[in-house]
Amino acid sequence: MKRSEAKKALKAKSAAELGTELAALYKEQFGLRMQKATQQLSNPGKLKDVRRGIARVKTLIGQKAGQA
Protein backbone atom coordinates (compact mmCIF):
# COMPACT_ATOMS: atom_id res chain seq x y z
CA MET A 1 0.00 0.00 0.00
CA LYS A 2 1.32 3.43 -0.91
CA ARG A 3 1.86 6.04 1.76
CA SER A 4 -0.95 8.26 0.47
CA GLU A 5 -3.36 5.33 0.62
CA ALA A 6 -2.21 4.57 4.17
CA LYS A 7 -2.79 8.20 5.19
CA LYS A 8 -6.32 8.11 3.76
CA ALA A 9 -7.01 4.86 5.59
CA LEU A 10 -5.80 6.39 8.86
CA LYS A 11 -7.95 9.51 8.38
CA ALA A 12 -11.03 7.31 7.96
CA LYS A 13 -10.49 5.62 11.35
CA SER A 14 -12.16 6.74 14.56
CA ALA A 15 -10.26 7.97 17.62
CA ALA A 16 -10.58 4.58 19.33
CA GLU A 17 -9.24 2.77 16.27
CA LEU A 18 -6.36 5.23 16.09
CA GLY A 19 -5.59 4.46 19.72
CA THR A 20 -5.31 0.75 19.00
CA GLU A 21 -3.18 1.52 15.93
CA LEU A 22 -0.89 3.64 18.10
CA ALA A 23 -0.53 0.84 20.64
CA ALA A 24 0.37 -1.61 17.87
CA LEU A 25 2.98 0.78 16.49
CA TYR A 26 4.52 1.23 19.95
CA LYS A 27 4.77 -2.57 20.32
CA GLU A 28 6.38 -2.84 16.90
CA GLN A 29 8.83 -0.06 17.77
CA PHE A 30 9.77 -1.84 21.00
CA GLY A 31 10.41 -5.07 19.13
CA LEU A 32 12.56 -3.30 16.57
CA ARG A 33 14.56 -1.54 19.30
CA MET A 34 15.23 -4.89 20.96
CA GLN A 35 16.37 -6.34 17.63
CA LYS A 36 18.67 -3.37 17.17
CA ALA A 37 20.14 -3.80 20.64
CA THR A 38 20.88 -7.48 20.00
CA GLN A 39 22.13 -6.67 16.49
CA GLN A 40 19.46 -8.78 14.81
CA LEU A 41 17.75 -5.93 12.96
CA SER A 42 17.80 -6.75 9.26
CA ASN A 43 16.15 -3.56 7.98
CA PRO A 44 17.20 -0.44 9.93
CA GLY A 45 14.93 1.75 7.80
CA LYS A 46 11.89 0.04 9.29
CA LEU A 47 12.58 1.73 12.65
CA LYS A 48 12.37 5.14 10.98
CA ASP A 49 9.12 4.21 9.22
CA VAL A 50 7.51 3.08 12.47
CA ARG A 51 8.58 6.29 14.22
CA ARG A 52 7.00 8.34 11.46
CA GLY A 53 3.85 6.22 11.61
CA ILE A 54 3.56 6.95 15.33
CA ALA A 55 3.88 10.66 14.60
CA ARG A 56 1.17 10.45 11.92
CA VAL A 57 -1.26 8.69 14.25
CA LYS A 58 -0.57 11.11 17.11
CA THR A 59 -1.17 14.04 14.77
CA LEU A 60 -4.50 12.62 13.63
CA ILE A 61 -5.56 11.95 17.22
CA GLY A 62 -4.79 15.58 18.08
CA GLN A 63 -6.70 16.84 15.08
CA LYS A 64 -9.74 14.75 15.92
CA ALA A 65 -9.61 15.94 19.53
CA GLY A 66 -9.49 19.55 18.34
CA GLN A 67 -12.55 19.05 16.14
CA ALA A 68 -14.63 17.60 18.97
RACORMO-V516768 format. One record per backbone hydrogen bond with DSSP energy under -0.5 kcal/mol. NH is the residue of the N-H (numbers start at 0). CO is the residue of the C=O. E is the energy in kcal/mol with one decimal. If there is no record, write none. Layout:
BEGIN
nh = <NH/NH>
co = <CO/CO>
e = <E/E>
END
This chain:
BEGIN
nh = <5/6/7/8/9/10/11/12/12/17/18/19/20/21/22/23/24/25/26/27/28/29/30/31/32/33/34/35/36/37/38/39/40/41/45/46/47/48/49/50/51/52/53/54/55/56/57/58/59/60/61/62/63/64/65/66/67>
co = <1/2/3/4/5/6/7/8/9/13/14/15/16/17/18/19/20/21/22/23/24/25/26/27/28/29/30/31/32/33/35/34/34/39/42/43/43/44/45/46/47/48/49/50/51/52/53/54/55/56/57/58/59/60/61/62/63>
e = <-2.1/-2.5/-2.0/-2.1/-2.2/-2.3/-1.4/-0.5/-1.1/-2.2/-1.8/-1.8/-2.2/-2.5/-2.0/-2.1/-2.2/-2.3/-2.0/-2.2/-2.6/-2.3/-2.3/-2.4/-2.5/-2.2/-2.1/-2.2/-2.2/-1.8/-1.1/-3.4/-0.9/-0.5/-1.5/-0.7/-0.8/-1.9/-2.3/-2.0/-2.1/-2.1/-2.3/-1.8/-2.3/-2.4/-2.6/-2.2/-2.3/-2.4/-2.2/-2.3/-2.6/-2.0/-1.9/-1.5/-1.3>
END
